[in-house]
Amino acid sequence: MLREVMASRLQAASPEDYFAKLLACRTSRNGVFGLKAHFHHFEAALNWCPSMIKLLSPVTYIYLNRRDKLAQAVSMARAMQTDAWTSMDGAVEMILRYDEGLITQCLEDIRQQRLGWLRWFEINNIAPAFVNYEDLVADTAGVIRGIVELLGVQNNEPEEIRPPIAERQGDETNVAWAARFRREHDLPPVASIG
């Protein structure tokens, strides 16, 4: 697990020490520290360190949504088969196979994670900023500028926004799987499920 690897690397003696050391080494010069978490990882981190939110305060929540939940589920199913979650994980050549049950399971997992986040935000009276994946892909620099403004660090903005180097994982396999799933479930050609 990544947290255990980082805790060992940081020689953290406790969850609180872990976050103190993580903040010390991963906070940018302008005072911004960021992390990405799926809801089940977030819940596990809160269980591991109940004071996490306080330790990270002040916190700005940015909820990344994907309108096309089926495309998200297909990407997730593919990543589960290949164990390559980003283009930086190193692709292993393997035969991918369409698995309707796995895609259905991924759709449900995405739905549960979304509900988990939305419930948690509501219970904790938090109004997150919403970013749609499709908007991020269409206008990466514009979305990043909006986040920079939200965080109040626009005076620290570089002349040029350089997104992380990551290649798109999806290809014609993803398109074919989504089209087949839509056909098999009598869904419209472009559907937002969930």
Secondary structure, DSSP 8 states (H G I E B T S, - for coil): -HHHHHHHHHT-SSHHHHHHHHHHHH--TTS-------HHHHHHHHHH-TTHHHHH-S---EEEE-S-HHHHHHHHHHHHHHT--SGGG----------HHHHHHHHHHHHHHHHHHHHHHHHTT---EEEEHHHHHHTHHHHHHHHHHHHT-GGG--SS-----------HHHHHHHHHHHHHTT--SS----
